[in-house]
Amino acid sequence: MKALCWQGKHDIRYETVPDPAIEHPRDAIVKVSSCAICGSDLHLFDGFVPDMHHGDIMGHEFMGEVMEVGSDTTTLRVGDRVVVPFTIACGECYQCRRGNFSVCERTNRNAERASKMFGHPTAGLFGYTHLTGGYAGGQAEYVRVPYADTTHVRVPDGLSDEQVLFLGDIFPTGWQAAVQCEIEPTDTVAVWGAGPVGQMAVRSALLQGAKRVICIDNVPERLDMAAQGGAVTINFDQESVLDWLGDLTDGKGPDKCIDAVGLEAHASRSLDSMYDRAKQAVGAETDRPHVLREMIYVCRPGGILSIPGVYGGVVDKIPFGASMNKGLTWRMGQTHVRRWTDELLGMIVEGKIDPSFVITHTVPLEEGPGMYKTFRDKKDGCIKVVMKP
């Protein structure tokens, strides 16, 4: 089969690889009908996430048709159309029973390696680092789905791929980011980043009852999309984020803040950017935490910082004293996808939201390597790429 494979920093290739096969009775083989490039994939593309191996198949946002099932996979049948969550969940362990699917205790087959990095293993993830299990991803013609009986979302008839594809990642990620904020009707919610997750967070915060949502970015097309979703926008290349947030909130600051950027944050002030990039270059810091610093400074005392943006290692110069003295609550983590998908699928069916609004580019899978660069560099108005094997 054909797949997009990681061959090093800035080197994604469209290659021929062996077809997947059933390896365990709870497996299924899915023929991919649609997949997408996620902002988290760019962290691999740019070489910021460790423990990638040459030839690893990329991608964790995908869907398709079930072609084969293992003997213990009783909840799926050949021919079923499914979205596959990026977090692999056994459905039986302590964490899964609590709905904490992204920290499933059984699905990370490199648990010992992950424990050395994180203290405890996370769940297995598709198409990501070997710290999260080294599972082949979904930017391919076929995928082996382990624990398939609990790692799937069945798609009802009448919905297009484009409407439901993002149930596997960015829609529940934006939704969880807003849920973590415990939004009240009087709240102003600030969202840093108007990429795909930021777009979903903007709409999720409004659907959950926020009085106002402010979105911060520097790409005009992304800010326009956020504004179409109901957000007040700030272009950090043209305006002072701290000043504008103060003006928009009568000096109080936003009640809740969402970091939809993560470890590759860009700073509006060149000294901040130069500092973090220099620390990265010498290995003294793995991630660029500019957004975290800014959120701590501007968030209203007693507020909540919600962090769906991915971080991989060590950050520096975090004003933790300000966070402590302001009584801020931090909530973060990979998304517990299956905790939210039934509710979100219902919203799509009812017409409350159509997540396909975020798609700007649809291409054949073979054009994927070039689209990684287009997406990363935000060229051609690119906000979200869908690929068709």
N, C-alpha and C positions, 0 to 999 in steps of 0.2 A: 504494500500500500504506500501511498504518499503521505508525508507529514512535514511539518515545520520543525526543524531540529536546531538546538543551541550548539554552536561550535566555538563559542568564545565571545568575548565582549564585542558588541556591535556586529555579530556574525550569526545571523539566522539563515538557514538554508532549507530549501524545498527538496527533500530527499526521498529515496525509496528505502523503506524499513520493513522488517518482518511484520506480517499481520498478527494482531493479538489473538490469544486463545484462552479458553476457560482454564483457570489454574486452581480454582477452589469452588466448592459446591454453591457458594453464595455469589458467584460472579455472574455478570452478564456481558455480552458483547453488543455494543451499540454502533450502528452505522450513522456517522455524523452528517446531519443535514445543514447545520449552521453552527458557526463558532465565531468568537470575537477576540480582539486584542484588548486586554485590560491594562490599566495604568500600572498594576502590579507586575505585569509582564515586562514593562519597561525597566523596572529595577533589576531584572535578570539581564535584559538587553544591555543595560549600562554597566553591568558588572558590580553592582552594589550588594548583591545577596550571595553569600558564600555557599560552597558545596554544590555547585552545578557541575555536571560531567558532560564531556563532549558526546554529542549524539542524543542528549535528552530531548524528548518530544515536549514541545511547549503547549501552553494553553489550559485554562481552567474554566472557561465560560463556553459551554457547548450543549447541544441537544441533538436528538436524532431518533432513529427507530431501533427497537430491540430486535436483534438478529438471532441470538442464542442465549440460553440461560442455563445456569448450573442446576444440579439436582435439588439443592436446598433453597432455590430462589422461587418461592411459591407466590409472591405478590406481583410478579411480572410475567407476561406472556410474549412470545414472539409476535412482532407486529405492533406492540405498544409504542406509542410516541411519548418520549420523555425528555424533560430537562434534567440535567445532572448537576446537582449542587457541587461547588468546588471543594467543600469540606466533606470528607468521607467519614460516615458515622455508622458505628456498629448497631446502635439503637438499644443496647443492653447494659452497657457499663454505667457506673455511678454518674458520670457527667452527662451521658446521653439521656438517662432517666430524668435528669434535671433540666433538659433542654439545652445544655451547653455543648452543642455538637462540634464546635470548632476545637474543643479540647477533649474529644473522645479519647479514652484511655487505651484503645485497642488497635486503632487503624494505622498508627505510625509505625511502619515496620523497621524504622531506624530509631527507635525510642531511646536507646542508650546514647546514641550520638546527639540527639536533640536535647537530652537531659543535661549533657555537658555544656551546651550552649545556653539553654533557657532555664535550667533548674528542674524542669519537668517536661516531658514531651507534649507537643500539641497533637491534634488529629493529623491524619494523613491528608495531603492536599494533591490535587491533580496538577501535573505539569509544572511543579515548582521545585525548589531545592531538595536535595537529599536529606536535609534536616527535617523535612516534612514527609519523608517516606520515599522520595524518588519515583513516584508513580508517573507513568506516561500520561501526557496531556491530551487535550481534545482538539488541538489544531492538526487534525489528521482525518483520514477517511474512516477509520474505525478506532474504537477505544474499548479496552477492558475496564469494566466498572466493578471494583470489589465491593462487597457488602451491598450489592445492588438492590436487595429487597428493601433496604432502608435509605439508600442513597439515590433517590430519584424523585421526580415530581411528574406524575402522569398528566398529560396535556389533553383537555377535553376537545371534542370536535369543534370545528368552526373558528379556531384561533390560528393565526399565522405564526410562523417561526419568530418573526420580528416582534410580535406582541409578547411572547412568553420567554424568549431566549434569556433575557436579563434576570429572570427569576433565579438563575444559577449563581448570580453574584451581585451585580451592581444595584439592582433594585432592593433586595433585602439588606444590602450593606448600607445604602442611604436610609432605609427605613429604620434599621437598628440604630444608626447614628442618631436619628431623631428621637427614638424611644428612650435611648440612654439619657436624653436631656430632660425627661419628665416635663414636657412642655405644658405650660399653663396659658389660659386665654390672654393674659396680659404680657406675655413674653415677647421680647425681641431676640431672635436667634441669628447669630452671625455664622456664615459658612465660608471658610477659607478654601478656595479652589472651585472652579466652575467646570472641571472635567466631568466625565460621566458620573462618578460617585457624587460629586458636588451637586450636579443637576438633580439627581435622585433625592439627595438630602434636602435641597430647597423645596421640592414638591412634597416630600414626606413631612417636613416640618409644618408646611401650610395645611396639609391634610390632617395633621394631628392637632391643629388648632392654634398655631402661633399667630400672634397679632401682626407680626412683621418679620420678614426674613431679609437679611442683608448678605449679599454674596460678593466676595473679594477675589479678584483675578486680574490679569493684565492682557488677556487675549480678547479682542473685541467680539469675535464670533461667539465665544463662550459666554461672555457677559450678556450679549444680546439674547442668547437662549435662556439664561437664568432670568432675565427680565421678562421674557415671554411667559416664564413659569410663575411670575408673581413677585420676584425679588427686587429690592432696591440694590443697585450695583455700585461697586467702588473699583476703579482701575488703579492699582497700586503704583503703576508707573507714572500716573498723572496726578494723583491725589495722595495726601497723607492719610493712611488708614486710621491711625490713632486720632487725628483731628476730626475726620469725617465721622467715625464711630461715636466720638464725643458729641459732635453736633447733632447727629441723628437720634441720640438717646438722652439729650439734655444733660450731658456730662456724666451720666450714671454708668454707661457701658452696657453692652449686650448682656442679657440675663443668662444666655446659654451660648456656647461657642463650639463649633464643629470643625475639626481639622480633617478635611478631605484631600489633603495633599500628601503628607507623609515624608519620607526620608530624603526626597530630592527637592525640597522647598527652595524657591527663589526669593531673594530679598530685594525689596525696593531700594534699600540703602546699600551702596556698593561695599562699604566697609564690613557690614554683616556678611554679605555674600563672600567677600574675599577671605574673611576669617574662617568661615566654615569650610570653604573649598581648600584652604591651606591646611587646616587640620585633617581633612580627609586625605590630602595628598601624602601626608607623613604618617598616616595610620593612627593618629591620635584621636580620631573621631570617625565613625562610620557613616553617620546620618547627619543631615542638615536640619536642625530643629528650629529654624527661624519662626515658623508658624506657631510652634508651642510657646516660644518666648512671647510672641505678640499676643496670643490668647490670654496668657497669664496676666500680662500687664493691663489689658483692656476689659477683661470680664468683670462684671459687677460682683462685689463681695457676696459670698454665699452662693455663687453660681456654679454651673457645671461645665466642664470641658469634656467633650465627646470626641474620641479619636478613632475613626475608622481608617485613617491613612496608615499605610504599612511602615513600620520601623523595623530595622534589622539587627541593630547592635547597640553601639554606645553613642550617647549624645553629650554635649558639653555646654557649660554656661547656661544652665537652666535656672531661672530665678525662683528656686523652690521656696525660699523664705517668703516671697510675695504670695505664692500660692497658699502656703500654710497660714499666713497671717490674714489673708482675705477669706479663708475658710472655703476654698474651692474644692469641688469634688471632681475626681478624674474617673472617667469610664472609657474603656477601650477594649480592643480585641478583634481577632478575625471573626467573621460573621457566623452566627449560629443559623445557617441558611434555612434548614427545615423547620425551625421554630416559627418562621414568618410566612412560609410560602403558601400555605392554605389560605390565609387571610388575604395575601397580596394577589393570588390567582383569582380569588373571588372579586376583588376590586377591578381587575382587568375584565373579567366576564361581565361585570355590571356597568362597565364603561366609565368608571370613576377616574381611570388613568390608562393611558396607552404608552408603555415605556419605549415604543419604537421611535418616539419623537427625537431621541438622542442620536439616532443613526445618521451619519453624514456620508459614509462611504460603504459600498457593498462591492466586493471583488471576489474572483476565484481564489482558492487557497494558494495557488501557485504564485500569486502576486503578493503574498504575505510578507516576504522579506523586505520588499520595497515599502510596504505600508507600515512596517515597524518604524522606519525612519520618518515617514510622513507624519505619523501619529506623534512620535516623540518630539519632532520639531514643530508641530502644530501648523503644518503647511496646508495649503489648499482648503482652508476652513475645516480641517479634520478634527472632529470631536470624538466620534466612535466608529470603529471599523468592524463590519461583519464580513466574514469570509464563507464561501461556499465550496466545500470539497467537490 
